[in-house]
């Protein structure tokens, strides 16, 4: 039995259930310990198959992974890995899965940091698995990056990723409202929970990802406003603030930032949706 014969029935099963066929490849590659692209290299596949002297053992284990996906468990939780730009991050239950759509936020910050003559300071509020903090730290190695995360489960994955990547990022496990008293930063980035409490989400999100990292209160803005207040407290005058939000929330975010910030601008993500805002501290 070759790889194509192993994949075909699983791809059909996933497609008929409304899932992406490519999930079958991700899961098989994970099981074999190779990349998805390596599935198309016979020599690498043959070497990986040596771990399974009996093909039936492979098929049994593979079907278990497919069953987990059919139960809406995210591929990233099954494989333990998520990708954000050039980063490969460890993820699992208790931490929000990084979304690639907002990678443009990182481009904006890296460009901004390049204008500094010396080292600039960056704070990531609600760092989660560390995608934003680590992307900044690896692309702007002279920046001093601090990642703030209150949830202990998320902080576990954050620290794991910092260690795995070897980046110089300081972790503060504390509420954004009280963290870092007396500190002033040049740049603050935030991805607060902003989903309205009653909004219906896909099963793989609402049944698996941490609600504390998703829901921002009845209108989705209760928690973000706390993050904006923290950003105002922690930013230097003329410091840059960047925050992610829902595609319908841009005007409300601008209104919430108006008192302490100027040059408030709404930006599109990689899919063309207005999903993030920049502002300058008064």
N, C-alpha and C positions, 0 to 999 in steps of 0.2 A: 504493500500500500504506500503510495507516494503522498507528498504534502497536499497536492491538489485534491486528491481523493479524501483526505482527512478533512480539509476545509469545506468542501462543497456542501455536504449536508448541514453543517453548522451555519454556513452563510445563508442557506435557504431558510433554515429554522428561525434565525434572527430576523431576516428580512420580512418573513411572514408575520412576525410578532411586532413589527414596527421599529426594529433596531437597525443600526448601520451594519452592513455586511463586513466592513473593515474591522469591526470589533472582534470578529472571529480570528482575524490575523493577529491582532494585538495579543489576544489571550493565548493563542498557540505559541507565538514567539516568546511570550513570558514563560510559559511552561517549559519550553526548550532551552531557555536561557540565552536567546539570541535576539537580535533586533528584528523588527518586522521586515526590513529590507533583506535581511539575511535569509528569509524564507525562500527567496528567489535564487539563492546560491546553493546548488546541490551539495557541494563539498562541505559547507558549513552546516547544512541540515543533517548530512550523514554523520558528521562528528557529534552534533547535538543529540542525535537519536541513540547514540551509544549509551546514554543514561537510562534508556528504556529497552532492555534486552527483549522484552515481550511487547509487541505493538499494542496488545490489549490493555496493558498497564497504562500506556500513554492515552489511549482512547477513553478509558475510565476517568482518569484525572482531567482530561480535556472536557469531557461532558459535565463534570462537576463545575468547572469554570463557566461553561456555557449556561448551566442552570442558574448560577448566581447572577449572570447578566440578564437572563430572562426574568429574574425576580426584581429587575431594575437596579441592582447594585451597580454603582458606577465602575466603569473599567478601571479608573485610577485607583479605587479602593481595592479592587481585585488584584491588580498588579503591584500596588504599593508605590506607583510612580505617576507623576504629572509633569508636563512640560510647559515651560514659560520662556519664550524667546530661546536663548541658547542654554537655559538652565534645565537640568533634570532634578526634580524635587521629590523627596519622600513624602508621601501623604497616607492618611488612613483615617478611620473613624475619629471624630472629634475635631477635625480641621477642615475648613472650607477648601474645596478644590480650586486652585488658581485657574482663572479664565484668560485665554490669550487675547481676547478682544481689546483689552485696555493696555496693550504693550506700547501704544503711542504715548501714554502718560510717561513711560520711562524715557522715550526719545526726547520728550520735552524737557525733562529734568536733566538728563545727561548733557543736552545742548546748553541749558542754563548754567550748569556747574562748570562747563568749559570756559565760561566767561570770567571765572574767579581767578585772581592771581595766586592766591594761596589756597589752603584747604578750606572747604566749606563744610558746614554741618547740616545733616539731614536727619529728620525724625520720621519714622513710619508709624503712624497710629493705627492700631488694630492690625498688626503685622501678619497674623495667621501663620501659614507655612513659610512665610518669608520671601515670597516671589518678588515683591516690589523692593524690599530692603536689599536682598541679595543681587537683584539685577542692577541696582544702583551701585552697590559696593564693588561688583565685578567690572562694571563698565566705567566707573569713576573711582578708581582705587585710591585717589588722594582725599576723597571725601570721608568725613567722620560720620558714620551711620549708626543710628540708634533705633532699635525695633521695640515698640511698646505693645504688649499683648497681655490682657488680663486673664484669659482662660488658660488653665494649667494644661489641658489636653493639647490645645493649639500650640502652647509654648514648648511642649515636648517636641513636636514636629519642627518647630522653628529652630530650636537648638540643634536638633539632629541634622537639619539641612545646612546650618552654618558650619557645623563641624565637618560634614561631608564635602562641602565646597571649599572650605578653608578660608572663608572670607572674614574680614575684620569688621564684625558687626556686634555692637553691644546690645544685650537683651535686658529689658526692664519688664518684669511681670507685675503689672499694676494697672489700675484703672486710668484711662487717659485723663480723667478729670483731676487726678491728684499726682500723676507721674511727673518726675523731673522738675521739682520746685526750683525756681531761680534760673533755670536753663533757658537760653535763647538760641534758636536755630535759624539758618539761612533759608532752609527749604523744609516744608512739611508735606508729606503725602499721606492720604487716608483713604481707606476703603471700608467705611462703616457699614453696619447692617442697615439696609434701606428699604427692604421689601415690606409693604403694608401687611399688618398682621393677618388680615383675612384674604390676602391674595392667594389664589390657587397656583401651586407650583407643580412641575412634573414629578412623578413618583420617585425618580432617582435622586431628586433634590430634597423634597420634603420628607422622604422616608429614611434618608441616609445622612445627609449633611447636617451639621449642627445648627439648630434653630437660632441659637444665640448669635451666630455669625450672619444670619440671614435677615431676621425680622427686626425692623426699626421702630415698631410701635404702630398704633392704629392707622396713621397716615404714612408710615414709613419714615417720618422725619424726626421723631422724638429722639432717637439715639444719634443720628447725624448731627443734630443741633449741639449735642454735648461734645462731639468731635470738633465742630467748628469753634466752639468756645475754647476748647483746649488748644486748637491751632492758634487762635488769637493770643492766648496767654503765652505760648511757647515761641512764637515767631518774632524775629527782629523786625523793626520798621523797614518797610520795602521788601520784606521776605516773601518768597513765593509759596503759595498754598495750592495744592492740587488734590481734588477729591473725586472719587467715582460716585455715581448715583444712577437711579433708574432713568430710562429714556424720557419719561414724562415729567421728571422732577426738576429739570433745569431751571425754570422760572422760580420755583419755590426755593431752590438752593440759592439762587442769586439774591432773592429777597432776604434770606437768612444771613447771608454774608455781607449785606450792604452796610451795616453799622460799623464793622471793623475792617472792611477791605474795600479796595477800589480796583479798577480794571478787571472786573469780573467778566470772564468770557466762557462761553459754552463751546465744547469741542465734540466732534464725532469720533467714535471708536473705529476699529478696523472693518466693521460691518456697515459703517455709514450712519450709525445711530448716535444721537446726542447723549453721551454717557459719562462725560467728565467735564469738570469746570476748573479753570485756573483763576486765581485772584491774588492781588498784592496787598500785603498788610499796610494799614494806614501808618 
